[in-house]
Amino acid sequence: MHASPQEPVWSDDVVSLAVEVLRVLADPTRLQLAGLLLDEERSVSELAALTGRPVPGVSQHLARMRMARLVITRKQGSSVLYRVENGHVRQLVVDTIGHVEHLLDDVPAHHRRQES
């Protein structure tokens, strides 16, 4: 007896776009930037200082993240501030890091922080 084929859970368009979003986050610098933008807005120069990366490179990473709608901007005077786009992006980053912490440690860092 053969199992009947099931319809895909998501459309090809949704899957293709999801893969592109994951590709954008699959860069160490961009994942670090997303982490730094989870709970507060930051400028390019602040992000560059925190990551130890040159401002032009950070700016290019943020532009790619903005095109993928992972971050949004807000102008404040002459500065542009970045933050994660929404709660879904925030959860994606937090869950990804949380999953990896479970792979690497019996008591992951995010559980140790909750116990303090």
QUITA-V662390 format. One record per pair of residues at least 12 apart in sequence whose C-alpha atoms are under 10 Angstrom apart, sorted by the first residue. I is the first residue (numbers start at 1). J is the second residue. If there is no record, write none. Layout:
BEGIN
I;J  I;J
END
This chain:
BEGIN
17;68  18;68  20;68  21;65  21;67  21;68  21;69  21;70  21;89  22;68  22;92  23;68  24;61  24;64  24;65  24;67  24;68  24;70  25;64  25;65  25;68  25;70  25;92  25;93  27;61  29;51  29;53  29;57  29;58  29;61  29;62  30;58  30;60  30;61  30;62  30;64  30;65  31;61  31;65  31;93  31;96  31;97  32;47  32;50  32;51  32;93  33;47  33;48  33;50  33;51  33;58  33;61  33;62  33;65  33;71  33;82  33;83  33;84  34;62  34;65  34;70  34;71  34;82  34;83  34;84  34;85  34;89  34;90  34;93  34;94  35;83  35;84  35;90  35;93  35;94  35;97  36;50  36;51  36;82  36;83  36;84  37;71  37;81  37;82  37;83  37;84  37;85  37;90  38;71  38;82  38;83  38;84  38;85  38;86  38;87  38;89  38;90  38;91  38;93  38;94  39;83  39;84  39;90  40;81  40;82  40;83  40;84  41;71  41;72  41;73  41;74  41;80  41;81  41;82  41;83  41;84  42;73  42;74  42;79  42;80  42;81  42;82  42;83  43;59  43;73  43;74  43;75  43;76  43;79  43;80  43;81  43;82  43;83  44;56  44;57  44;58  44;59  44;60  44;62  44;79  44;80  44;81  44;82  45;58  45;59  45;79  45;80  45;81  46;58  46;81  47;59  47;62  47;82  62;82  62;83  65;84  65;85  66;82  66;83  66;84  66;85  68;85  69;84  69;85  69;86  69;89  70;83  70;84  70;85  70;86  70;88  70;89  70;90  71;83  71;84  71;85  71;86  71;89  71;90  72;84  72;85  72;86  73;85  94;110  97;109  97;110  98;110  98;111
END
